[in-house]
Amino acid sequence: ILPRISFFLADIRDGIAMINLQMTYLVVSKHYSEHEIGLLFLAFSLSQFLFMPISGYIFDYNNGPKKINMVIYGAIVTSFLTLMTPFIAQDYGDNVGFIMVIKVIQGASTTLLPLGVGSISLGIVGAKGMTKQISNNKIMGHLGTAIIVSLGTITAYVLYDHPLDIGLMFIVSGVSCFMACYWLLSIIPSQVDTDAARALIIESPTMTKYEVHDRETGFLNDDLE
């Protein structure tokens, strides 16, 4: 389940994949200047930098159900703002200040995703199995980024000079967010051990239950345990 969550969170996990596409869209379709794009990147990056410690603290002191819910909320907010930005942005950066505020909020919400998935993974597999689990999550995350961004790019190419705005390419973010939330809700909250998530114990007592749950639902194979 965890690698599948990483796969569908790929485009919004750190916000980079979709924000790169957004910036390209704003330059090409909304005629933003390089200066305005730089300001948006600055707002997004500084927001991530400032909120990362806060998000880490929140995850460290919450139990399994709350961890899962916070990742879901973060994914929904991030994806929603990704979908809204192309349609809210005005030509030639007339409302660039408002878009900067959106990027600040989006930067903050994206910090919930990598920290949340990491905390949930650690709570399930424990420190002993964390290295392999993170490797599997990263593999699926990069694969998801490549596929999802490619789908968005192909959509933009098809819709170029079409009556429908190419901003519709960002619908892939909404679809992937829905699938990520689906897999997050497939996790049994009690299997996310709080002490293991805080690295207070080496082995998570719920690891065996997680493996059994995955095998019963057909979502586990030898390579992505």
N, C-alpha and C positions, 0 to 999 in steps of 0.2 A: 504493500500500500504506500509506504513512504516514498519509494522512487517514483511512483505514479503521481503523487502529490507534487514532487519536485518537477516532473515533466510538464504538468499543466500550469505550475506557478512560474515557469521559466521566463515568460515574457513580462511578468510583473514582479518577479521575486525581488530584484533590486531596482526595478524601474528603468534600467539602462536600455534594454532592448526596445521598449515601446517609446521611451522619450527620444531616442535617436530617430525613430521613424516620425515622431511628432515634430521634431525640429526640422527635419527635411520637408515635411508637409507644410509647415508654417512658412518656410523660405520659398518653396515652389508655388504653393497655392494661395497663401495669404500675404506674400511679398514682405515678409519680415526681413529686417536688416541683420547683418552679422552681429552688430552691437546688441540688438534686442535678443537674439538667440543666446548670446553670451550671458546676458542678465538672467535669462530663464534657467540656463545651466547652473549659474552661480546660486540662484535661489534654491533650486532643487538639491544641489550638492551640500550646501551649508545646512539646509534643513535636515538632511540625512545625518550629517556629522553631529549636529546638536541633539537630535532625538535618539540616536543609537544607544547611548548609555542609559537613557530613561527607559527605553523599551526593554533593554537587557535586565534592568532592575525589576521591571514589572513581571517579566516572565519568570525570573528567579524566585519570586515570592508568590506565585499562583499555582494552583493545582492543575491536573490534567484537563478537566472540562473547560476551565477558563483559558488555558493555553490554546486549545483548539478553537474556541470561540473568537479569541483575539486575532488569530491568523485569518479566520474567515472574514471578520470585520475589516481587517487590513486589506485583504484581497479585494473585497467588494468596493471599498472606498477608492483604492488605487485604480481598479479597472473602470469604475464609474467616471473618475476624473480623466482617465485616458480617453474614454469614449466622448466625453463632453468637450474637451479642449478644442478639437478641430472645429466644432460647431459654434462654440462661444467666441473663439478668437476672431477679431475683426481685421479687415484688410489693412496692410501697412502698419500693423502694430498699434492701432488707435487705442486699444485697451490693454496694452502690454502690462500695465501695473496690476490689473485684475488677474491676468494670466500668471503673473509672478506669485500672487497670493495662492492661486491654485497649485502652482508647483511647490510652494512651501508645504501646503497640506499634503500633497502627494508624496513629497519626500519623507515627511513624518510617517505616513501610513505604510510606506514601503519598508521601513525599518522593522515593522512587526513580522514581516514574512521570513527573511533568512534566520532571524533570531528565534522566531516561533518554531519553524521546522526543525532547527537545530536542537532546541530545548525539548520538543516532543520526541525527536529521535533518540536523544540521550536518555530521556525518561523511559523509553521502551526497551532499548537494547543495552543501556548501561555503558560505562566507560570502556568496558572490555570489548564490546562489539561496535564501538562508535566509529573507529577508523574505517572499517569495511563499509558501514552503513553510509557514512558521509561520502565515501568514494562512489558508491552506487547512486546516491542522491545527485552528486555532481555530474555523473555521466548522463543520467536522465535529464538533468536540468539543461546541460549544454545541447543535448539532442533536441529537447523541446524548444529551446531558443532558436535553433537552426530551422526547425520545421515551421514553427509558428510565425517567425519573422518572414520566412519564405512565402508562406501562405498570404500574409499581409501584403508583401511586395507584389505577388502575382495579382492579387485583388486590385491593387492600385494601378497596375499596368493595364488590366482589363477595363477599368473604369476611367482611365485617362481620356480627357476630352469627351467624356460621356455626360449626359444630362444629370446622372447621379454623381454626386460629389465623391472624389476619391477618398475623402475622409471616412467613408464607409469601410475602408480597409481595417480600421481599428475594431471592427466587430469581432475580429479574431480574439481580441483581448477579453471581451465579454464571454465568448464561448469557452475559452480556456479557464477563465475565472469560475464559471459554472461547474466545469468538470473538476477543478481543484477542490472546490467546496464539497462536491459530491464525495470525493475520496477522503477528505478530512472528516466528514460525517460518518465515514465507514470505520473510523478508528473507535475502539471501545475506550472511553475516557479513563476507566479504571486501570487500563493497561499502561498509562503514562504515570510512572512512579515519581513522586515529587522528590524524594531523597536522591534517586538515581539522576534525575534531571539537574539537581544541584551538585552532582558529582560527590555526594557525601558517602555513597557506597559504590563499589566497583562494578558489581553485577546487578542488573535490574531483576527483581523477583518476578516480573511480568513477562520477561522475554519469551519463555516457553509458551505462555498463553497467546502471545502475539503471533508466534510461528504457527501454532495450531489454528488460530483464527484465519490466518492468511491461506493456509492449506485447505481449510474447509470451504473457503469462498473462492478458491482457485486463483488467488492473486499472488502466489509466491512460486518462484522457481529457484533452482540451485544458484543461479548467478546473481539474483536480486533478493536475497533474504533480508 
